[in-house]
């Protein structure tokens, strides 16, 4: 992804529509980019250098041969979710704090990290078959715990985002009759669906839910006026606001903070335990904090990696 104040930055060159909108909304174009913008882009995608992380033989021995035999840690990732996981300027290279974490974990196991781009809702069903694990800002929920095991590494709330100044006078506590954009398969989509049911049950107009496979489409929907408001993880929302300049702003306070975690095949205790120990080591030696600091998301840091934590919903 490129990192100017255009929506194109968020779209990571994946959608021409997003690029066209960015030019109109922010008054920029490719030809008007300054050299300082280009430097900013490069710095923004560089990430944390994991090359100094050495293999930990004890950790490597914990990981099943079914994962480490080919020398690769294959991870399912939805690369549309900046700043956690997204594509660099070339439209091919995954970057973000989840990507750096993946590289660090792979290095500890003596493996090469391979982040495979996939749509968010397709990852969990493929963990243990197509992917060794899934690392893609997964919020831990009771429903997901029935499908996979989780190893926690981050915490995040949810944030509503509207156009700057909230011109449509949106009230997040009453979204009946409003156009709400969400990413498919997220907990935010589930919450908006419940709110929609409540609207209809009370005799009010339903919510026009615009569900998109990519978070970049969700962001663009609000910035372009197609939707009134979007709902996403707090770090994602904050990054979207920052990268769109004066186009967007957060609405109200962040909603419930919950753990995010690595998805592991259900019942694969060896991999779950290996991941937990590896994440904890990164926390204890300071690497984890450095990764989060690099991306400006240290507010989501946790000090303990847990397997299958207790959650309320």
Phi, psi and omega in degrees: 000145172270158190233067169248188182274022179265154174297334179302328178301316181287326183289344176055038178061018181271340185226120179297326181299320179295321180295315181297318179297321184299322181295320183286319187283325187249002176068032179236164175209170179303319185290341183264000180296135178270166179294329179293326176299317182297320178296321179298319180301313184298315181295325185289337182256358186293318179072192182266136181280111182263007187295339182273354181285125184261156178297136174255107185301325180294316178294317181300323181292336180285333185283134181300148178300331181299338178262316189269352186297330181266002177077010184232138170260105184267121188237128175280129186215133173271101187275045174236015193241065178296143005265012182284310181206121181201181183258142178288184183305330182285354180072010184231325189272118178291137176220168179128171184289330174292326179293316178297321177297319178301314180297319180294317179296314180301318180298320179298325180273358182074028182244166173263132180280136175226104177271119182259120181291130180209159174289146188308312186285354180264351188285306183305316179297342184256000178290129181097348177237290180281326181236148175292315176214171174240127175231102186200051177057038180286120172283137180282122176229160179299322180296315180291329178294343175283339184259327183218166168265153183235147172236114186286150178208359186199167173222144181206149173259197177236146184225138173271141181228134179231176173294151180308129179085356180048059184300334180271003178054050181285137174247112185296342178276353178216088183262008179303129179082000182260162178263114185242125180262136178216161175271138181301132175086001181271163175296330178296323177296318179300317181294320179292324176298320178294320178296323178297317178299320180294322178300311182293322180296332181268006177083011179267168177295143179286166177276135174277095184273119179255097183264125181236147179295328184249136176297329178300323176292323179298312180298314181297326181301318180284316181299329181270351180092001179292327177237156180277331189200150170235162185228123185206173175304146184304311180296326178292315180297315180298320180293320179298317179298314181298317185281347178257013175063237182267014185282321187233163174206155177287148179244117178074193182273159176296145180260151184359119178276129182225161180286147171248151190207163174280132179269128180237148179308133182303127179088355180275077186294328180297313180293318180300315181292322178296317179295318180299314180295322182291317178296316181299321179297319178296324177293314185291326183268001175094350181297318180304312180297321180297321178297313181294320178298323180302325184257005177070029183237029183294345178295342179265009184291145171237160183252002181218128175271126183237149174264126177048065180292158177283131179230157185281330183217000000 
